[in-house]
Amino acid sequence: MASFVYNGKTIETDDEGYLQNLGDWDKGLAEVLAKQENVELTEKHWKLIEWIRDYFQKFQVAPAIKSLTKEVMALENLPDKKEANKFVYELFPEGPAKQLAKIAGLPKPTGCV
């Protein structure tokens, strides 16, 4: 377990940097988490962060990469899964499902190594 201080509060994470208390998350903390991941958040990142947080709230699980790719196709009006996959890897180069979940303050997706 690890921790860091954000806005005067100790934020606890697991050894991989995922929040232990999902209630700690806010947009400012997302910026901090993104910086730790070497990701500069843009409007395109925020669309996916909002989508994955909504998905998690509905289903209590982070989506599989297949669902993420499908959503990106719709949001960005991309012609196929290959283009959508390329798009998400450009935004989250170290692994879209893992990085997106971490920055969005969600648990590590099931099946991610």
C-alpha positions as CSV (number, residue, x, y, z in Angstrom):
1,M,0.0,0.0,0.0
2,A,1.2,3.5,-0.8
3,S,-0.1,7.0,-0.2
4,F,0.5,10.7,-1.1
5,V,-0.9,14.0,0.1
6,Y,-3.5,15.9,-2.0
7,N,-5.1,19.1,-0.8
8,G,-4.0,18.4,2.7
9,K,-5.5,14.9,2.7
10,T,-3.6,11.6,2.7
11,I,-4.7,9.6,-0.4
12,E,-4.2,5.8,-0.1
13,T,-3.5,3.7,-3.1
14,D,-2.6,0.1,-3.7
15,D,0.9,-0.8,-4.8
16,E,0.0,0.0,-8.5
17,G,-1.5,3.4,-7.7
18,Y,-5.2,2.6,-7.8
19,L,-7.2,4.5,-5.2
20,Q,-8.2,2.6,-2.1
21,N,-11.1,4.9,-1.4
22,L,-13.1,5.7,-4.5
23,G,-14.7,8.6,-2.7
24,D,-11.4,10.4,-2.7
25,W,-11.6,11.1,-6.4
26,D,-12.2,14.5,-7.9
27,K,-11.2,16.2,-11.1
28,G,-8.2,17.8,-9.5
29,L,-7.0,14.4,-8.2
30,A,-7.5,13.0,-11.7
31,E,-5.0,15.6,-12.9
32,V,-2.5,14.5,-10.3
33,L,-3.0,10.8,-11.2
34,A,-2.7,11.6,-14.9
35,K,0.6,13.4,-14.2
36,Q,1.9,10.3,-12.4
37,E,1.0,8.3,-15.5
38,N,2.7,10.9,-17.8
39,V,-0.7,11.7,-19.4
40,E,-1.7,15.2,-20.2
41,L,-5.5,15.3,-20.0
42,T,-7.4,16.8,-22.9
43,E,-11.2,17.1,-23.7
44,K,-10.9,13.7,-25.3
45,H,-9.5,12.1,-22.2
46,W,-12.3,13.7,-20.1
47,K,-15.0,12.3,-22.3
48,L,-13.7,8.8,-21.6
49,I,-13.1,9.5,-17.9
50,E,-16.7,10.6,-17.5
51,W,-18.0,7.6,-19.6
52,I,-16.0,5.1,-17.6
53,R,-17.1,6.6,-14.3
54,D,-20.7,6.4,-15.4
55,Y,-20.2,2.8,-16.6
56,F,-18.7,1.9,-13.2
57,Q,-21.6,3.5,-11.3
58,K,-24.1,1.5,-13.3
59,F,-22.4,-1.9,-13.3
60,Q,-19.9,-1.7,-10.4
61,V,-17.1,-2.9,-12.6
62,A,-14.7,-1.3,-15.0
63,P,-15.5,-2.1,-18.6
64,A,-13.6,-4.6,-20.7
65,I,-11.4,-3.1,-23.5
66,K,-14.0,-4.3,-26.0
67,S,-16.7,-2.1,-24.4
68,L,-14.3,0.8,-24.3
69,T,-13.4,0.4,-28.0
70,K,-17.1,0.3,-28.9
71,E,-17.8,3.5,-27.0
72,V,-14.8,5.2,-28.6
73,M,-16.1,4.3,-32.0
74,A,-19.4,6.0,-31.2
75,L,-17.9,9.1,-29.4
76,E,-15.3,9.8,-32.0
77,N,-17.3,8.6,-35.1
78,L,-14.5,6.1,-36.0
79,P,-15.1,3.6,-38.8
80,D,-13.9,0.4,-37.0
81,K,-12.4,-1.2,-33.9
82,K,-8.9,-0.9,-35.2
83,E,-9.1,2.9,-35.5
84,A,-10.8,3.1,-32.1
85,N,-8.1,0.9,-30.5
86,K,-5.4,3.1,-32.0
87,F,-7.2,6.2,-30.7
88,V,-7.4,5.0,-27.1
89,Y,-3.7,3.8,-27.1
90,E,-2.7,7.3,-28.3
91,L,-4.6,8.8,-25.3
92,F,-3.5,6.1,-22.8
93,P,-0.3,4.6,-24.2
94,E,0.6,2.3,-21.2
95,G,-2.7,0.4,-21.6
96,P,-6.0,2.2,-22.0
97,A,-8.2,0.1,-19.7
98,K,-5.7,0.3,-16.8
99,Q,-4.6,3.9,-17.2
100,L,-8.1,5.2,-17.8
101,A,-9.5,3.3,-14.7
102,K,-6.6,4.6,-12.6
103,I,-7.0,8.2,-13.6
104,A,-10.8,8.0,-13.3
105,G,-10.3,6.8,-9.7
106,L,-11.6,3.3,-10.3
107,P,-10.3,-0.1,-9.3
108,K,-8.0,-2.0,-11.6
109,P,-10.1,-3.7,-14.3
110,T,-10.6,-7.4,-13.9
111,G,-8.3,-9.4,-16.2
112,C,-5.6,-6.7,-16.5
113,V,-2.1,-7.9,-15.6
